[in-house]
Amino acid sequence: MSAATAGAAGAALSAQGSGPVGVGVIGAGVISGAYLRTMTSFPDLQVHAIADQNARAAADRAEEHAIPTHGDVEAVLNHPEVEIVVNLTTPAAHVAVGQAAIAAGKHVWNEKPLALDVDAGKSLLDQAAAAGLRVGCAPDTVLGTGLQTARRIIERGDIGTPLTALALMQNPGPDLWHPNPAFLFGEGAGPLFDIGPYYLTTLIQIFGSVATVAALASTARTERVIGSGPNAGQTFEVTADTHTGALIGFASGASAQAVFSFDSPAPRTGFVEIAGSEATIALPDPNQFDGQIRLWRTGSDEWEAIDSTGPAHGRGLGVLEMARAIRSGTGHRASGDLALHVLEVMASITSSARTTSFVSIGSRAPDVPVLDDGFDPARPTLGAA
């Protein structure tokens, strides 16, 4: 079964269960706090358990967010009320943990990237489809009010036909602030795999599938120093590219240029501009859930500011949207198929940088409709269990 078929099979599942959807979290690291603050506020989700190989970390998160069960991975996988496993492990563990969750009969939400390589990502989707289960994947920032408002502006024709885009993400690197940053500079990471999914997913939802890429990449330093936390001052090895510049050609004929860098002393993040036939739109930061939009119309002499409308919320919004889709038997938006296409784009950008040649993309991204105007994460929609 192809990955595309796998994703379609997962999206075509009949409605399952009733009441709030049970969630278990595997991985109690830095990002788990953001997910748990949001997910525990949604009435349509119920967080039952959290696991981590560091028992103290799991216990602390459980106490902080009033989660009844904590422990090792089996505490989540064997929990009878957990329907979705939210996999917040490091990228190298995403597929193994996702496969274990599917084997336990659970749907999976993976942090980005979906996998370290395309074949592993396809394998995960195929396993889920064979089991009649779903895979969702970050980023879910594209479901936030900022990018949803921007998509509505574009889709109603305010900028005419989208033609080109420029996306920039530059900063000194997460080694300055993350207490355990080594994994962000290893396989399946670097700025392309760590931050690129936010920008690439945004561009794909506006322009459609990527058809071809070309890129150059470099690594400024082979060692870095941890800048904060109990391990501050320790050095670690850098094996990932820390600066990538890419040319992106879309199947529609549109094109984009993108830079993803951990080598810039001056930070420049959240920069995405899309030039259309009638106007240019500056999007909110793709790594955030809200933010102001700016529009420069043909013949204008200044930017027009447009406020985002709708609920912003935060990480975990995609888990909620997926949970509601499970109950209704409809497709979820932050899907495994979309994440697999983004993964192939990133892998192809890496390959292009190694070979200095254009690389064609074999997969195609699913169409992802904007959220309904009435989508309200804070409103209970699933009734009592």
N, C-alpha and C positions, 0 to 999 in steps of 0.2 A: 504494500500500500504506500503510495507517495505521501510526502508530508502535507501536500495540499489536500489530498483526500482525507488524511488524518484530521486536519483542522476542520474540514467541512463536516466530518462525522461527529466531531466533538460539539460543533455548533448546532447540529441538528438534534441533539439530545432532547428527549421529551422532558416536560417539567418534572422536577424531583422534589419530594418532601413538602413540608409546610413550616411556617414560622421562621424566625431568624436562622441564618445559616451559621453552623458551628465552624470555628476557625482554630487552628493550632499553628503556632509559630516555631520554626526551627532556626536558631541563630539569634543570640541575644546581644549582638554587638552594637556598634554606634547607631546604625540606621534603624534598629528595632525600636528605639524610643520614639522616633517620628511615626513609624507605622502604628505602634500601639496607642499613642495619644489619639490618633485619628480613628482607628478601628474600634476602640472601646467606646467612642462617642456615637457610633452609628447604631441606631436601634435595630437595623436589619442584620447586624452581625453579632455573634456572641463568641468572644475569645475564651476558649476552655483550657488551653494548655500552652506552655512554652518550654522549649528544650534548648540545651547548648552543651557542648563538650566540657565547658567550664560550668560546673554545677552552681557555683556562687553567682555567676552572672545570670543564669536562669532564675535562681531564687530571688535575686534583687529585682529583676524586671517583673516577676510575678507579684512581689510585694508592692512595687511601685504602682502597678496597674490593676491590682485586685484580681489576678488571674488564679483560678482555683488550683490548677495542677502545674507542677514544674518538675523537670528532671532531665533524663537523657532522651535521645531521639525516639526510643520506643514509647516513652510517655505520651508523645504526640501521635505516633503512627498507630498505636493500639487504643487510643481514646475513642470510645464508641460514638461520641457526639461531634467529633471533628470531621467535617465534610471537605474543607479546603485546607491544605497545608501551605502556609506562607513561608517560602524558602528564602531565608535571609543569610544564608551561608556565603562563604567566599566563592568567587566565580569557579574555581577549580572543583568545587563540590556541588555545583548546581545540578548537574545531570544525575549524579549518583543519588543525591537526596531526593530529587524529583522522581526518579525511577522507583526508589523505595516507597515513596508516598503512593504512587500509582499502584504498586504491587499490594499495598495495604488497602486499596479501594478508595483512595482520596483523590479529589481534584487537586491541582497544583498551581500555585502562583509563584513564579520565580522572580527574584530580583534580576536586574539586567547584569550582564548579557545572558541570553537564554542558555548558552553553552560556550565552551571555548572554541569549538569548531563546528562546521555546518553538519557533518555526518552525525556527530553526537546529538545535535539539536533535532535533526530529522528522526533519529532513533527514539528520542523522548516523545515526540509528537506521535509517532507510529504506535508506540506502546500505549499511550493514552487513548488513542482512537480504538485500538483493539480491545481495550478494557471499557470502552464507553464512557471515558472520563475526559475532562477538559484540562487544558494548559493555558494559563494566562501569564503575562510577563510585563514587568516594568519596561519603559516608563509609563506611569499613569498621569504624569504632569500634562499630557496632551488632553486629558479630560477635565482639567481645571478651567476656571472661568476665563483666564487670560487667553489661552490658545483657542478655546472654544469660541469666544467672542471674535477673535481674529479670523477664524475659519468662516464664521457666518458673514463677516464683512467681505471676505474674498469670494465666497460662494454666491453672494447676491450681486456680484459684479462691480463692486466699488473701485477695484483697481484694474478693471478690464481683464484681459487674459494674463495670468501669471507667466512670466517669461524667464526670468533669471533670479538667482538668490545669492547672497553673500552671508556666510555664517562664520563667526569667530568666537573661539573660547581660548583664552590665554591667561595663565597665572603662573606663579612660581612653583606650584605643586602642593599636593596634600601632605607631604612630609613635614611641612611647617606646622600643621595643626592636628593631624590624625595621630592618635597615640600608638597605633600599630599599622603603619602605612606600607610595609614591604609588599603586601599582596597587590597593592595598587600600581606597582612598578614591575610586576611579573607577567607571566603568561595570562592572556585574556584580560589584560588591564591596560595601563598607560592611558593617556587622555582620550585616545580613539575609542577603546572599549569601555572605559569608565564613564566618560562624559558624552562621547559621540552618540550613544543611543537616544539621548534627549533631542539633539539637534536633527539627527537623521530621521527619526520617527516623525518629527514635526514636518520636515520637508517632504517626506513621502506621503503624509496625509494631505498635503496641499498639491503636490505635483504628480503623485502617483508613483508607480514602480520605477526603480532605478534600472537602467539597461546596461550602463557601462561606467567604469571608473578609471582614473589614472591618479597616481600619487607619488610623492617623495616623502621620506621620513628620516629622522635622525635621533640620536641619543646624545645629549650634551655631557652627561656625567655617568660613569659606570657605578658610582657609589653615591648614596645620599645619607643624610644624618637626620635621625628622628628629632623633631623640634619641640615636642611637648609630651606630657605624661610621664609615667614612671620609668620609661625606657629612653627618655630624652638624652641625647648625646651619643647614642649608639648608632653605628653605621650599618647599612644594608646594601645588598647588591641590586643594581638596576639592570633588568634584562629586556624590558619593553621599550619600544620607541617612545620618546617623550615629546616629540614634535612631529606632527603629520599634516601635510598640506595636500588636499584632494580636489580633483575635478570630477564632477558628478554629472552624468548625462542621463536624463529620464526618458522613459519610453515615449512620453508625450512630445519629445523634442526640446523641452526646456532644459536648462542647465544650471549648475550651482558651483560655487567655489567655497571650500570650507577649510578652516585651520583649527586644529586641536593641539594645544601645547601646554606642557608643564615646565617650559623653559623661559618664560617671560617674567622678569621682575615686576613689570607693571601689569596689573590684572585688567583684562577686558573680557567680561563674560556677559552672556545673555544677548549677544549681538546677532540678530538675524534680520536682514532686510530683503524683501521680495519686490522686485521691480515688475510691474505689470504694464500693459499697453496704455493705461490711463492714469496710473498713480503708483507710487511706491509705498509699501507698508512696512513699518518697523514693528516686529513682534515683541511681546514680552519675553522674558528669559525662559527658554524651554526647560530649564531645571527648576522652575517655580510654578505654582498653581494659579497665580494671579499676576497683576502688573498692568501698566498702562500701554496702550497701543498708540502709535503715531502714524499719520497719513500725510503724504506729500503729493498733492494732486498736480497734474499737468497745468502749467501756467501759474502755480502758486509761488509765493516767496517765503513761506514758512511752513513748519510742521503743524498739523492739526492733531491735538490730543484727544483720544477717545478712551473713556473709562471702560473697563471690563464689567460685564454684568453677569450675575448668577453666583452660585456658591463656589468658593475657592477650595476650602478644606485642605487636604494634604495627602501624603503618601498613605496608600491603602484605599484611595478612592477607586482604583481599578479593581481591587478585591471586592468592594461593595458592588460595583457595576456587574462584575462577573457573578457574584452571588445572586443578585436579582435575576440575571439571565438564566442561571441554573434553575431557579424556581419557576420561571416563565417558559423555559424551553426555547428561548431565543438565543441568537449569537451574542457573544460578548466582544467588546471593542478592542481591548488590549490583549489580543489573541496570540497564541503560539505561532500561528502562520505569519502574522505581522512581525513578530520578534525574530522569526527565522529569516525573513527577508532582510531585516536590518542586520542580522548576524552575517549573512552572506555578503552584504555590501561592505561591512567592516573587514571581513576576511579577505575580500577581493581588493580593498584598498591596501591592506598589508601586503598582499601578493604583488600588487602593482608596484609598491615602493621597493620591493625586493628585486623585481625583474625590470623595472623602468619601462613597463609596457602597459597598454590599455588592457583591462580585463572585463569580459562580459559577464553579466549577472543572469543566471539561469532561472531563478525563481521570480515570482510576481507577488506583489503585496495585495491582500484583500482590500476591497473598498470599505472604508470605515465611516459610517454616517455620523454627523454631529449629534450630540446629545439632545434629547427633547427639551424644549424650553422649560418644561415643568419638572425636570430632574432635580430632586431635592434629597441630598444624602441624609439630612437630619429628620426627614419624615418617615415614620414606619410604614412600610408598604406590604409586608409579608404576613402580618397578623401574628397571632400567638402560636407557639409550637403545639 
